Structure formats: structure tokens, C-alpha cells
Amino acid sequence: MDGAAGKCHRPFIAIIVNILYRLEINTSTMQYQIKMSGDPEQKLKQARELAAERGVTFIGDGTKGKFSGRIMGGRLNGFYRVENGILSITIIEKPLLTTWNMIEVQLREFLRS
């Protein structure tokens, strides 16, 4: 490819990536509901410790809270609530190239014991 032609395409690609990134961050949320067995407080404590090792911070208790950090090259933000043994997790920001399935796998890993 000609050097001049390459220069013309780079700004266009950067603009498209920027638009996709903004759409993904601003409009995408996902909620997960996970039935918890055992003591929810203990499970959340273990999840908090594992998440902290990976750069994610939890603020809250065994009934509700929020979390944020950097994973897989981008920001992760959300909140959680525990009611009647069901953990509801709402993700409000995730890295652009991270799929919702990848997020779910990580969440289940954090809560596994």
C-alpha cells in the first residue's frame, strides 16, 4: 500500500473505532443473575479478594455494592445486589473487545468455591 493512501485510511479507521467504543461504553449494559449456594457474605468476600488480585475494587457488603477496575485492557464498572440467595450483577461499562460471555465466565470464576 502506498504511504499516502495508508495515511488517508488511518484517521478514518480511528474515527470508526472511536465511534464503536463510545457506543459500546454508553449504551451497553448487561445483567447477570446467579443463584448462590452457601453463605453469600463468604462468597462475596472470596470474590472481592480474587478481584482485588486482578485490579478490581469492590465497595459494599453482603447485600449490595459496586465494583470497578481495569480488566482485559479496559474499564469494568458495575454494581451488585443479593436478595433471597440470588446475586444480581449489572455491568455498566466493559472493555470494547471483551465479550459478554468472557465477562460471565470471569464472574462465575470469582464466585466459584
C-alpha positions, 0 to 999 in steps of 0.5 A, spaced: 500 500 500 502 506 498 504 511 504 499 516 502 493 512 501 495 508 508 495 515 511 488 517 508 485 510 511 488 511 518 484 517 521 478 514 518 479 507 521 480 511 528 474 515 527 470 508 526 473 505 532 472 511 536 465 511 534 464 503 536 467 504 543 463 510 545 457 506 543 459 500 546 461 504 553 454 508 553 449 504 551 451 497 553 449 494 559 448 487 561 445 483 567 447 477 570 443 473 575 446 467 579 443 463 584 448 462 590 449 456 594 452 457 601 453 463 605 453 469 600 457 474 605 463 468 604 462 468 597 462 475 596 468 476 600 472 470 596 470 474 590 472 481 592 479 478 594 480 474 587 478 481 584 482 485 588 488 480 585 486 482 578 485 490 579 478 490 581 475 494 587 469 492 590 465 497 595 459 494 599 457 488 603 453 482 603 447 485 600 449 490 595 455 494 592 459 496 586 465 494 583 470 497 578 477 496 575 481 495 569 480 488 566 482 485 559 485 492 557 479 496 559 474 499 564 469 494 568 464 498 572 458 495 575 454 494 581 451 488 585 445 486 589 443 479 593 436 478 595 433 471 597 440 467 595 440 470 588 446 475 586 444 480 581 450 483 577 449 489 572 455 491 568 455 498 566 461 499 562 466 493 559 472 493 555 470 494 547 473 487 545 471 483 551 465 479 550 459 478 554 460 471 555 468 472 557 465 477 562 460 471 565 465 466 565 470 471 569 464 472 574 462 465 575 470 464 576 470 469 582 464 466 585 466 459 584 468 455 591 
